[in-house]
Amino acid sequence: MNLARGLEQRLEKLADGASASVFRGRMHPIDMASRLVRQLEFLAKDTIVGPEVPNDLIVHLNPADIDKSLDRNQLVRELTNVVAESAAERGWRLVGDVVIQITTSPDVPRGILEVEGTNSVSSTSPWGQLIADDGSAILAISLNRSLIGRALDSDIRVANQEVSRHHVIMYRQDGATMIQDLGSANGTYLNGVRLTEEPAPIHGGDTLMLGDLAFTYRPIF
């Protein structure tokens, strides 16, 4: 896994001021982050909207693998950032904010990072909006791989007969925002062009039509 440089620098700072001997035989924070993401790859499962990984995580380490001088709270914050940013980079779905606990036990083999993960639904800050051109609605896009449709199980429900039960998904991956039609009856149009079921990039200010409903996409961050 190639950690974003900013994240890597912050993880490096956790070790600032410590001598090289501190991590001799122990697990470096960057190594922890890489191993955590690899474990999530194994925990990923396929859903109707694509790969989903658990957001409520318990990380198990051997006590000898984590140095007591590390700021444990800061480590948790940075590992949380690693998971959230990796999800956006890889197009993983998370059903809520990332929560991480770190536990230590001598039962965990040295050099091994074990992860337990569950899905814990929670409200998350939106990363984008679909603003209805007629001013009737603003749809907040919070989850990566948000399912938009008429069905009750949609992440973003649009109660209009022009919209299919499962119409489209929107997600972030590799620094881009993508939209994918799910075989909708009345089609999905991006800047006037009907989409196939292949993902297509969408940018701020683009016009999106679900059937005859027109929206403008606005990224938030």
C-alpha positions, 0 to 999 in steps of 0.5 A: 500500500502506498500511503499518501505522503501527508499521512506518512509524514504524520505517522512518522511524527509519532516516532519523532524524538525516539531513538532508532532502538525504540522500534527495533523488534517493534512495529512502526506506525507506518507498518501498522497502517499498511498491515491494517489496510491489507487486513481490510482487503481480506475483510472486504465483501461484495455488495449491490453497490460494490466492495464494502469494508467494516468501519468499526475496528478492533486492532489486536497487537502483541504488547511487545510490538507497540512502544509505550512512549507512542501517543496511543490516541494520536496513533488511533487518529492517524490510523482512522485517517488511513482507513478513511482515505484508503476507502476513498482511494480504493472505492470502498464503501463504509456505512459510517465513520471509522472507529478504531480501538487498539488492544494488546495481548500476549496471545497475539503472535509477535509481528502480527496485527489482527483485526476484528471488524463490524459494520456500525451505521452512523451519520457521516459528513457529506462529501458532495451534493446533488442540487435539484435544478428546480430548487426542490431538493438538495441530496447530501452524499455521505457514504462512499458508494451511495446508492440512489434510487426510489427503494426504501433501502436506498442510501439516498431515496428519491420518491419519484416514479421516473427514478428506478428502485436502484438507479445509480451509485456515486463513489470516490476512487483514485482521486475521482468521483464516479457515477454508475447507472444500475440499469435504470429504466429511464436512464441516467444522463451526464451533461446530456449524454446517456450513461451505460452501466460503466462508471463515468467521472463526474465533476463539480458543476456537471448536470445529472439527470435521473429520468427527467429530474435534473441535478447539479453536482457540487463537491464539498471536499 
